[in-house]
């Protein structure tokens, strides 16, 4: 049975697809919805939602179960050490394409259980079986993975095909979720996310600039000298690349807030991952 036929006749797939669209998620609640949906769709014990930023070599992740922070930190460090040992761990769109891949597609049981990344990252948390897919988005990828604990069978071909068939719906939902998230952002929140180096005072000044207030007005509102306001406005223009008030207002309303780093770095504080290193410009 091909993927198109599966879409038409597989009831669990149809039910989870309908449920996904009915939620109309934004980026902040999409992960939790996918946790439930993917877990049911492929009978996974744990689901992971992660973003890998290839430019900075960093990643952030959320998982569907509570975990121990110390063990998590050790696991993340081990994953970073060993992820280049095989393309299965590197989360590149070129390797994954539009497929869902399983650990059993590449390793026999004996080889897999002796891999350093498996012994140091997955087995300590009792994760044994893995199936994952990658969705490319700008400079990063979204990684959706299902895990089964030690003692459970490998993911079947039918479960793999279900996840592949579900993939286009996740892509569409992700794009819609980003649009919903952006629609909720105020101009100043957009600036705050897009330009994390702006100081709180610069953001405060920006909030009045985009409302059309003059330097004199802002000085009165903030009860500071006009030269202080001018210095903040000059610094604001420099940091966001604006040449004047109109340009600043346009940037505040239109700049892509996730152009430097992916959403999990900006929106979801519980996300865990490697320590971020500022991107060199």
N, C-alpha and C positions, 0 to 999 in steps of 0.2 A: 504494500500500500504506500503510495507516495504522499508527500506532505499536503498537497491540495485535497486529496481524498480524506486524509486524516482530519483536516479542518471541518469537513462536511459531516463525518459520521461519528467522531469520538465525543461522547457525551461529557466526560470530565473536562476535556479541552474546551468545549463550547461553554460549559458552565463557568469555568474560571475566566475565560475571555470576557463573558458578559459581566461577571462580578468585577473585574478589573476596571472596565469602562464605567460601570455604575458608580464607583467610588469617586471619580473625577479628582484624583489626587494632585497636590502640588508636590514640589521636590521634598518637602519636609515630611510628608506622610506617605509618600510612595514606597520607601523601603519597607515599612511595617506591613503595607498591603501586599507587597511582593513576597514577604516572608510567608504569610499565610497561603497565598495563592500557589506559589511554587512548591511549598511543602506538600500541599494536597495533590498537586498535579503529578509530581514524580515520587511521592511517598518518601520525602527526605526528613531526617530527624532534625537537621539544622540547616538553615539557609543563611548565606552571607551576601551582603550587598557592599561592593567596594568600588572605589574610584582610583585608578592608577594614572598619575600624571607623569608622562614619559619625559617631559622636558626637565623636570627637577628630580626625577627618579624616586619620587615620594608616592605614598599611597595612604588612603584612609579607608576604614571599613566599619561596617555595622553587622552584628550577628543577631540571630533570632532568639538566642538564649542568654541568660546571665552567665558571666564568666569571671574568673579570678584575675584581677588586674595584674598581679605579679606574673602569673603564668602567661597572660596575654602579652605582656611586654617581652618576656623571654621568647615567646613564639614569634612575635613580629621581628625581633632581632635575628632569629634563626632563619626566618623566611627570607629576609634581606640578604643574608649570607649565601643562601643556597639557591635562590630563585633562578640564577643563570645556568644551573646545571642541566636544564632541559627546557625546551620551548613551551612545554605544558604549563610551566610555572610563570612564564614571563608576560603573559597577558597581552600579546601583540595581535592586532587585527589580521596581520598577514598570515599568521599561523592558524588562527581560529576560523577566519572567514565568517560564514553565517551558520556554522555548525555548533552543536553542543558536544563537547568532548569529555570522555571518561578516563580515569586513571587506568582502567583495564584495557583501553585502546592502545596503550603504549608499554605497559609493564606487566610481566607475569607476577604472580603473588610473591614469590620468593625475592625477586629483584626489587619489587616495590617496597616490601617491608624492611629491606635493608638500606633504602635510600636515606642519607642523612637528613634531608628535609622532612621525610616522613617520620623518622624516629624522634626528631627534635621539635617538630611543629604539630603534626597531626595526631600521632599515637598518644602523646601525653594527655590530649583532650578526648581520647577515645574515638576520634574521627578516623574512619577506615576507607570508605568509598567516597569518591568525588565525581561530580559531574558539573561542568561549568560552561558558560558561554560569555563572549565578549561583545560589547557594543561600542563602536568608535564614536566619539563626540569631540570635535575640535582637537585640542592638544591632549586629551585624556580619553580613557576608556572606562566604561562601566562594566563591572564583572559581577555576574549573578552566578552563584555556586550553591549546589545542594550537597549535603554530606549525610552519610549513614555511619552509624557507630560500629565498632568492632563486633563481629558475629553476624552481621546482616549481609545479604546477598548483594552482588553488584547491580548497578542500574541496568535495566533491560533495554533492548532496542526500542521497544514501544515507548518507554519513558524518555529515552533520548529523542525520539521522533516527536513526542509531545512537546518537549522543551524547544526543539527547533521550530515547530509550528507556532508555538507561543511567542517566539522571539520578535516577530514583526509587531505584535501587539504591545510588547514591552517598549520597543523603540518608539512607537507612536505615543504611548502613554507618557514616556519620559519627555518627549518633546512638548506634549501638551502640559505636562506638569511644570516644565520650565516656563512656558508661556504664562501659566496661572501664577507662578511665583513672581515673575517679573511684573505682572499686572498689579500685584499687591504692594510692590515697593514704592515708597515715596521717592522723589528725586534725591533727597539727602541720604536715604538708605542706599540708594543705588550708588551714590558717590562713596559712601562709607565702605561698601563692599568692593567696589571696583578699584578704589584707591586707599588701601589700608594704611598708607603712610600719612594720610591727612590727620592732623591733630584735632582733638575735640573743639578747640576754639576755631580752627579753620573750617570745620564742618558747620559750626554755629554761624560763622560769617557767611558761608556759602548758602545757608538756608535763607538768609535775608537777601543776598545777591540775586538768587533765582526768583525771588518775589518782587524784584525790581526796585529794591531800596537803594538809595544813594549812600555813599560813604558817610555823609553827614548824618543821614537817618540812622545808619547802623551804629555810629559813634554815640548817638543819643540813646538808642535802645540798649546798648551794652554798657553805657556809662563809662566809656573810655575815650582817649584822645583820637583825633582824626588821623594823626600820623600812625597810631597803632593799628587802626582799621586799614589804612593804606598798606601797611606792611603785611597784614594778614591776607588782604586781597591779592597782593603781588605774589605771595607764597602760594596761595590757592591756584592762581592762574598757571604758575610754573609747574605745579605738581600734576595738574589735570590736563595741561597742554592747551589752555584757553588763551585767546588773544584779547578778550574783553568780556563784558557782562553778558552780551547776547550769546557768545560762544559758550560761556560757562553754563548758562541756562540750558542750552541745547544739549551739552554733554551730560548735565545732571538728569535730563529726561530720557536720554537715548543710549548712553554708554553701556556696553555689555558688562555687567557686573562680575561675570565669571571668566573674563578673558585671561587673567593672570593665573588664577588657581581655580580648580573645580568646586562645585557647590558644597561638597562635604567639608571643605576647609572653611567655608564661610557661614553655612546655615545650620549645621547639626553639631552642636558642641559635644554630644556623647560619642561621636565618632572617634575611633582610635587608630593610630598609625605611627609611621616613622616621624621623627622630629623633622619639621620643615626647615629647610635652608632657604633664605631669601634668594630669589632668582636674580642673577647678575644681568644687568642691562648694558 
